[in-house]
Amino acid sequence: MCFLSQCMSFFSTAPLVMLAMLVQPKVMVLADWTVEQWEVESLKASEWQVSEQAQLGVALSAFQELLQVHQAIGNLGDIAFVNLRLGDIYQQLDEFERSLNCYHQALGHYQTTQDWLMSAKVLSHIGKAHERQGWLTGALNYYEQALAKLSQNPNSLSEATTVSHLATLIEDMF
């Protein structure tokens, strides 16, 4: 197998190894790696990915239990916040329908209570979910809604984050 084929195979299945190599203090000479070294590093990356999935699974279970507790108590603000976090977890698990469902539940609460800052934050998360799905027009719509909400209650960090998402989206569109 030629070096370029090894690189292509390795980096397509092990992006975390590439990241680790970039931040590792020592210099790795990739051209000198044997096929066995590539395979070992690829297996390590697979283990890291499994570990990340397991951590997301634990987080998902914990937040689902927390949601049940807050629903039993009737604490609507905490229910909305937990739904926002569940949406983030589902998005990382590539379960976009569930992610959007959680985001919209959170958004409904924040709009009802006129919490414009949190509404803007959720709208920005919904926009990001749409962008990850390739639904660029929908993403643009949600980012614009988030900016409109932020104008009602300016917050420079949230506004900067949303503008950054918008800029990236516009760059991707063209």
N, C-alpha and C positions, 0 to 999 in steps of 0.2 A: 504494500500500500504506500503510495507516495505521501510526502509530507503534507501537501495541500489537502489531499483527501482525508488524512488524519485530522487536520485542523478543522475542516468542514464538519466531519462527523462528530468530533469532540465538542465543538462549540455549539452545534445545533442541539445537542442533547444535554449540554452541561453549562448553561450560561453563568451559574453561580461560581463555577471554577474560574472562569475568566475574570469575574469580579474579584475573587480572592487573590488571583495572581496580580491584579492591578494594585491592590492595597498591601500586598505582602512586602515586607521590607527587603527581602533578598531578591536578587534577579534570577529568573528562571530562563534557561536557554531551551526554548521549546524545540528547536531543530534537533537537539541532541536526545530528546525523549524517545524511548523505545515504545513499541506498540503496547507492551505490558504497562508502562507508566501511564499511557493515555487511558487504557482501560481502567486502571486503578483510580485515576482522578475522575473519570466518568462515573464510576460506581460511587465514589464519595459524593459527587454532586447529586446523584440520584437519591442517596441517603439523606442529604440535606433537604431535598425537595419533599421527600416523604415526611421528614421531621417537621417541616413548615406546614404541611397539610395536617399533620397530627396536632400541631399547636393551634391551627385555625379551628380544627374540630373541637378541641377542648374549650377554646374561647366561645365558639358557637353554642356549645352546651351550657356554659356558664351564663351567657347573656340570655339564652332562652329561659333558663330557670329564673333569672333575675326579672325578666319580663313577666313571668307568671306571678311572682311575688308582688310586683308593683300593680299588676292588674287586679290581684286579690285585694290589695289595699285601696286601690282606686286613685293612685298618685299619677295623674295624667302627665305632668311635666316629666317625671322620670320614665314613664312609658314611652313618651316621644323620644327622649334621649337614648333609651335602650334600643328603640327601633332604628334610630340613626346609626348606632354602632352595629346593629345586626345587618343593616344594609351594607355597611362597609365590609363586614366579614363575608357576606354572600357575594359581594362584588369580587373580593379576592379569591373566592372559590369558583368564580366564573358562573355563578347562578344569578344571572341578571334579572330574570323575572321576579325572583324572591327579593333581590336587592331593591328593585324599583318599588315593589309592594311595601317593603319596610320604610323606604324613604317617603313614599306618599302618605303613609300613616303618620309619620313624624311631621311632615309638612302640614297636614290637616290640623293637627293640634297647634302647631306654632302659628298658623294663620288665624285660627280661631281665637287664640290668646293675644294676637297682634304682636308677637315677638318677632319683629322684622329681621333682627340680626340672625336668629336661628333659622328663620324662614329662608333667608338668603343663603345661609350655610347649606341647608338641605337642598335648595335649588341648585347650588353649585355642585353638590354631590350627584344629583340626578343628571346634571349636564355631563359630568365626568363619566357616569355610567353609559349614557348615550354615546359619548365620544368613543369609549372603549368598544362599543358594539359597532362602530362605524356609522352611526346615525348622526351625521354631522349637523344637519339642519335642526334636528331636535335638540342637540347639545347647544347649538348657538342660541336657540330660543330660551332654554333654561338658564344659560349664563346671562343673557340679557335681562331675564326676570330677576335673577339674583342681584345684578347691579342696580336695577330699579328699586328693589327692597333696601339695598344698602344706602341709597340716596335718602331714604326716609329716616335712617339711623346710621350715619356714617361710622365706619370702622375701618381704619386704614389697612389693617392686616387682612381682614376678610376681603376687602375690596381689591387689594393687591393680588391676593390668591386667585380671585375670580378673573381679574384682568389678565393674569398670567395664563389661566386656562383658556381664556378667549383668544389670546395671542397665539398660543400653540395650535388651537383649533383652526384659526384662520390661516396659519402657515400650512397646516396639513391639507386644507381645502384647496390651496393653490400650489 
